[in-house]
Amino acid sequence: MADDDVRIVWRKFDGSLHWHHPMTRLGQDEFGVWLGAPAGTVYTRGERDLVVTVEDDRVVLFPRDGWWTAEFQAAPARLDAYCDVATPAVWSAGEVTMVDLDLDVCRVREDMSVYVDDEDEFAVHQVRYGYPADVVEKAEAAAVWLTAALRDGVEPFGSHYRSWLDRLSVVAGAANLRPA
């Protein structure tokens, strides 16, 4: 694994493996750490119960202390932004891990509408996994904040992320990361 390769590991609250996939470190700025995955990157759920090859370039922002991550997808993806409400990212050698708290906040490319997804799953998992009250409170607050930030185009959700998508395109081409 090269120094700029990072394994993304999503877990559920009980510690079980959720989604995992490779990304490339693009850099960091005042908003956090940015990683990228070119079209053709393989995402795996669980131990291999679902394997998906992404069809678009995407960059993910990992804020330093936020209870969320933000994935920005290049056209022609239906969603412009897909934000996971999650525990703050934990970094170790070549890996970043978060706990998926089920709530997702999405922005649709076509009309820039914003919606919260999986509220039903969040409610079910509060019981199933026994989310502590402070985790529920932080998750709900993150979803409210993300909804407003996406709707209002607050940076990095306005146009800032586009420079990172551009950087991914350059890095992926130079490093021959794109599938044949």
C-alpha positions in Angstrom: 0.0 0.0 0.0 1.4 3.4 -1.0 1.7 6.2 1.6 -1.3 8.0 0.1 -3.5 4.9 0.0 -6.1 4.8 2.8 -8.5 2.0 3.7 -11.9 3.4 4.7 -13.7 1.2 7.2 -17.3 1.8 8.2 -18.6 -0.2 11.2 -22.0 -0.4 12.8 -22.5 0.5 16.5 -22.0 -3.2 17.5 -18.6 -3.2 15.8 -19.6 -5.3 12.8 -18.0 -4.5 9.5 -20.2 -2.4 7.2 -18.7 -0.7 4.1 -15.0 -0.7 3.3 -13.0 0.4 0.3 -9.7 2.1 -0.7 -9.2 5.8 -1.3 -6.3 8.0 -2.1 -5.2 10.8 0.2 -5.6 14.1 -1.7 -4.7 16.6 1.1 -6.2 18.6 3.9 -7.4 22.1 4.5 -9.3 24.1 7.0 -12.3 21.8 6.6 -10.5 18.5 7.3 -8.8 15.7 5.4 -9.8 14.9 1.8 -9.6 11.5 0.1 -10.6 10.5 -3.4 -11.8 7.4 -5.3 -11.9 7.4 -9.0 -14.7 5.8 -11.0 -14.0 2.0 -11.0 -13.2 1.8 -7.3 -14.7 -1.2 -5.6 -16.7 -0.7 -2.4 -17.5 -3.8 -0.4 -20.2 -4.2 2.3 -19.6 -6.6 5.2 -17.4 -9.6 4.4 -18.5 -9.5 0.8 -22.3 -9.6 0.9 -22.4 -6.8 -1.6 -19.7 -5.5 -4.0 -20.2 -2.3 -5.9 -18.0 -0.6 -8.5 -18.6 3.1 -8.4 -19.3 4.7 -11.7 -18.2 8.3 -10.9 -15.3 10.1 -9.3 -15.9 11.0 -5.7 -14.1 12.8 -2.9 -14.8 12.4 0.8 -14.2 15.1 3.5 -13.4 13.8 7.0 -13.8 16.7 9.3 -11.4 16.7 12.3 -14.0 16.4 15.0 -17.4 16.3 13.2 -20.0 13.7 13.6 -20.3 13.3 9.9 -18.4 12.7 6.6 -19.3 14.3 3.3 -19.0 12.5 0.0 -19.1 14.6 -3.2 -19.8 12.8 -6.4 -19.0 14.0 -9.9 -21.5 14.1 -12.6 -23.4 12.2 -13.8 -24.2 10.8 -10.3 -27.7 11.6 -9.2 -26.5 12.9 -5.9 -24.1 15.8 -5.7 -23.5 15.3 -2.0 -24.0 12.3 0.3 -23.3 12.9 4.0 -23.1 10.1 6.5 -23.9 11.0 10.1 -21.2 9.1 12.0 -18.9 9.1 15.0 -15.8 11.2 14.5 -13.2 9.5 12.3 -10.4 7.6 14.0 -7.1 7.5 12.0 -4.5 4.8 12.3 -1.7 3.7 9.9 -3.3 3.6 6.5 -6.8 3.4 7.8 -9.7 5.6 8.9 -12.7 4.1 10.8 -16.1 5.5 11.7 -19.3 4.1 13.1 -22.2 4.7 10.7 -25.2 6.1 12.7 -27.6 5.5 9.8 -28.8 9.0 9.2 -27.7 10.4 5.8 -28.2 13.8 4.4 -28.2 14.1 0.6 -28.3 16.8 -2.0 -29.8 16.0 -5.4 -27.7 17.3 -8.4 -30.7 18.1 -10.6 -32.5 20.6 -8.4 -30.1 20.9 -5.4 -32.9 19.7 -3.1 -31.8 18.3 0.3 -33.3 15.5 2.2 -32.6 13.3 5.3 -32.5 9.6 4.5 -32.8 6.5 6.7 -34.6 8.1 9.7 -36.5 4.8 10.1 -33.2 2.8 10.2 -31.8 5.3 12.8 -34.9 4.7 15.0 -34.7 0.9 14.7 -30.9 0.9 15.4 -31.3 3.2 18.5 -33.1 0.2 20.0 -31.2 -2.7 18.4 -27.7 -1.3 19.2 -28.6 0.7 22.3 -27.3 4.1 21.2 -26.6 6.1 24.3 -28.6 9.4 24.6 -25.5 11.6 23.9 -24.9 9.7 20.6 -28.5 10.1 19.6 -28.3 13.8 20.4 -25.1 14.4 18.5 -26.4 12.4 15.5 -29.6 14.4 15.3 -27.7 17.7 15.7 -25.3 16.7 12.9 -28.2 15.9 10.6 -29.9 19.3 11.3 -26.6 21.1 10.8 -25.8 19.2 7.5 -29.3 19.8 6.2 -28.9 23.6 6.6 -25.3 23.7 5.4 -26.2 21.7 2.2 -29.3 23.7 1.5 -27.6 27.1 2.1 -24.4 26.1 0.2 -22.2 26.8 3.3 -18.6 25.9 2.5 -17.3 23.3 1.9 -20.7 22.4 0.6 -21.0 25.4 -1.8 -18.3 25.1 -4.5 -15.1 24.4 -2.5 -15.4 20.6 -2.9 -15.1 21.0 -6.7 -11.4 21.8 -6.5 -10.9 18.5 -4.7 -12.8 16.6 -7.5 -10.5 18.4 -9.9 -7.4 17.3 -7.9 -8.7 13.7 -7.9 -9.0 13.8 -11.7 -5.3 15.0 -12.0 -4.0 12.5 -9.3 -6.0 9.6 -10.7 -4.7 10.2 -14.2 -1.1 10.8 -13.2 -1.0 7.7 -11.0 -2.9 5.6 -13.5 -5.6 4.8 -10.9 -8.4 4.5 -13.5 -9.4 1.0 -14.5 -8.6 0.0 -18.1 
